[in-house]
Amino acid sequence: MLKLSQIIYIAGILFFFSVQILAQELSACLNDKPDLAQQPVAVNWPQNHVKQPLDHKYWLSIKALSQPQWQDAVWVDIRTGAVEQETGLKMLAVPLSRLSSADFLADKTVILVGTGFDELQINQTIKNLRKKGFNHVYALRGGFFVWEKVQNHNKPNLQEISALEFLSGGQSIQWQVISIGLNSSQLNTLPEQPAKQFSLAQISSPELKQYISQGNNRNDAFIRYVLVSPDEHTLRLLQRQMSFAENDHIVWLQGGLAAYQQYIQQQNNLMNHAGQSLSRPCRITI
C-alpha cells in the first residue's frame, strides 16, 4: 500500500505533466489565431457617382437662421458623442437615435446640427420625426463644419476633411473633386471621378484658381471643391505653394489619397473578418 508521501509525490508529477500539456495546447491554439493584417483582402472601392437627393425644405443655411424668426428655435447637437458645451449657442446634446423619444421637442422649432457630412441620415430622421408630429424640425446645412467656420472667421481657411467625411459627404453634397498628381490606377479608387485633373508638373496656384473661378460648380453647397493629392507629403508641399484662405468652399482631402485608401482597406478588413472565430476554441477546462 502506498504511503501518503508517495501518493503526494505521484500526484505532483501528474499535475506537472498535465500543466505542461495544457500550456502546449493553449500556445498552439493561440498561434492558430488568424493574422488579419497578413491575410490578403480584395478591396471593394465605394462609389458615389450618383448624388442622393435631399428634401431641401428641411435644410437651412447659417445665414437664413440668423433671421429674427428663428431666434426662439431650439438648437440640438446630434453628433455622436456630443456633450453640452459652450458653442456660442445654447445647444442640447441629443443623439440622433433618441430624438423620436424627446417628446418635449415635439411642439418646438428645432434646428438639428450634425457634422455636415451626415446629411442622408439626418434627412431621413427629419422625415420620420415629422410623421410622428414633430412638425417644425429643420437642419443646419453644413452642420458644425459651417458653424465652426463662422465662429473662427478670422482664422485662415486651411480646412481639410477626413476620409470618412469625404466618403459619407460625397453621397449627397454637390461638390466636385479636383485631383492633383494622381495616375489612372489611383483615380480608379476614388469614390467619384474628378471634374478636373492636374499633373504635379503643370499645377500652379494661378492656374487652379482660374479653373475654380471659371468653373461650372455654382451651386449653393457649403463645399464646392475637394482637392485630392497623392499623399500627406505632397499635400503639405501643395498647401505651401497655394492658399485658398479667401474661399470657404474649397477643402483638401486629409492625408491625400493614400490616407483614403488606407481607411477603405481597414474597413474592408473589418467587414471581411467580422465574426471570424479562432480555428479551434481556446479555453481551459479544469
N, C-alpha and C positions, 0 to 999 in steps of 0.2 A: 504494500500500500504506500502510495506516495506521501511524503511528508509535506506539510504546509509550505515550507520554504521551496521545495521542488515545484509545487503547483504554481506558486507565485512566479518562480523563475521561468517556467514554460509559458505561463500566461503573458509575461513580459515580452518574451521572444515573439509570440504570435501577434501581439499588439504592434510590436516594432515593424514586422513584415507587412501587416495589414495597412499601416500608415504609409509605408514605402509604396505599396501597390496603389493606394488611393492617390498619393501625390503624383505618381506617374500617369494615372488615368486623367486626373484633373489637368495636368500640364498638357497632355496630348489633346484633350478636349479644347482647351483654350487656344492651342496652336492651330486648331481646325477652324477658328473663327475667320470668316471671310474678310479680307482686307479690301474695303470698299474703294480705297484710294488707288489700289493696284489693278482693280478689275476694269477692263475697258467698257465704256458705255456709249452706245450710239446716241448722239446728241440730237434732240428734237428742237430745232430753232423756231421759236414762236413767230407768228406773222400777224401784223396789224395793217394789212393793206387796205382794208375797208374800215373806215371810222364808224363807230356806233353812234346813232343819233341820240340827242338828249331832248327832254321837254324843256325848251328854253324859257317857258313861263315860270319855271321853278327857280331859275338861276338869275342872280342879281350881281351887278358889278359893285366894287367898293365905292365908286363914285355915286351910283344910284342910291346906295344905302346910307350915304351921308345926308340925304334929303330929310327935312323935318318929319315927314310922315312915318319914318322908321325909327324915330328916337325912343319909342317905348318897346321896341322889339326885344325879345329875349335871345341873347346870343348863346349858342351851345357848341362847345368844343367836343367833337365826336372822334377825334384821333385816338388810335389805340394807345393805351397807357397815359392818356392825357389826365392832368390833375388841375384843379382850380388854381389859378395863379394870376398875378397882375400882368395883364397884357395890354393895358390901356383901355380895355372894355371889361365890363363885368360879364364873365362867361361862366356858364355852368359846364361841368365836365360830365357828360353822359355818353357812355359807349353806344355806338350805332345800334347794336343788337338790343339795347334796353329802352330805346326811345318809345316803342309801342306801349310800354308799361308805365311811362311817365305821364299819367293822366292829368297832372297839374298843368301840363303844357297844352292840353287839347284846345282850350279856348283862347290861347295867346298867339301873337305873331312871333314866330320862331325863325331864327336865322342859323342854319347849320354851317359849321366851319370845319372842313376836313383838311386833308393835307394839300389839296389842289390836284392830286393825281388819282383820286378815288371817285371820280365823277359818276361812273356807271353804277357803283354800289349805292351812292347817295341818291342818285336819280330814282332808282328802284325803291329805296326806302321811303322817299317822299311820296311816291305813288301809293305804297301800302299804307302809310300814315293817313293820307287823305281819304282813303277808303274807310278808315276807322274813325273819321270825324275830326282829324287834325287838319282843319281847312285853311290854315294860314302858315304853312311850313314852307320855307324857302332855303336856298343855299347860297353862300358867297362863292361866286365864280373865282377860281384860283386859290380858294382856301387860305391856309396860313402862308403859303408861298407868296401870295399877293399881300396879305396883311403885314407880314414882316418887312416887305419892301417899303410899304407906306410908312411904317414906324421907323425904318432906318434909311430914309430918303437921302440923308446927307452922306451916306457911305457909298463908295464906288461899287458899281454893279459887277461883281466877279462871280455871279451866280453859276452854280453847277447843279446838275440833277443826277441822282444815283441811277444805277442800272435798273433797280426796281421801279423807280419813278418814270424812267424812260419807257419801260415796257408797259406798265399799267396806264400811265397817262396817254400813251400813244393809241390806246383803244378808242379814245373819244376826242382828244384835243387836236384841233385842226392846225397842227404845226407842220413845218417842212424840215426835213433832215438835209444838212449840208455836210458831205464827207470831205475830209482833207487828208490826202495821202493814203487812201485805202485801195488795195488791189481787188481784183474781181472775186477772189475766194473770200476775202474779208467782207465784201459787200453782201455776199450771199447769206451771211449770218445775221444781218441786221433785221429787225422786225418790220421795217418798211424801207423801201428803196429811196435813195437820196433824190431830191429835186434838182440838186446841182452837185457835181463832183469837181474837186480841185486836186491837183497834184501838189506835193510839197515844193516842187521846183517852181511852179507858177503862182503859188498863193502869195498874196500880199494884202496888207490891210486896206489900201485904197480899192483894190480890185474886188475884194469880198464885200466891202461896204457899198460899192457901186452896185453890185449884184443885188444886195438886200434892198437898197433904196429904189431900185428899178423893178424889184420882184413883184410877182402877182399875188403874194400872200397878204392880202389887205383885210383879212377877216379880223374879228374882234377877240380872237384867242389871247389869253394872257401870256402865252408863249407862242411865238410865231416861227422861230428857227431854233433848231438844235444842231450845234456844231460837233461833229464826231471826228476825233483824231485817232491814230492807231493805238497809242498807249499813253501812260502817265508822263513819260519823259517828253514826248513830242507835244503833249498838251501844254506843259509848262513853257516850252520854247515858243509855241504859238501865242500863248497868253502874254508873253513878254513883248512879242512883236506887234500885237494888235489889241486894242482896247475897245470895248463896247459899253463903257460906263454910262454913255448917254442914252443907251437903248435898253429898256427894261424887258423887251420882248425876245431877247436873244440869250441862250444859255449854252454851256458846254456840257458834254457828257462826262461825268466824273470818272477819271481814270482812263478815259478813252475806250475804244472798242475792246481792248484786252480785258478791262475790268468787267464789261458787259458779258463777254464770252465766258469768263470765269464764273460769273454769277449764274448764267444759264446752265453751265456744266454742273455746278453744285446742285442746282435744283433738279436736274435730270438724275444725278446720282441718288439724291434723297428719294425721289419718286420710284426709281427702278429697284431700290433696295428696301423700300418701306415694308415693314412686317417680316423681313427676312430673318429667320432664326438660325441658330448655330446648327452645324451638320449633325450633331448629336447633343442631347441635353447635358449641360454641365451642372450637376447637383451632387450634393454629398448626402449619402444615406448612412445613417448610423444604426 
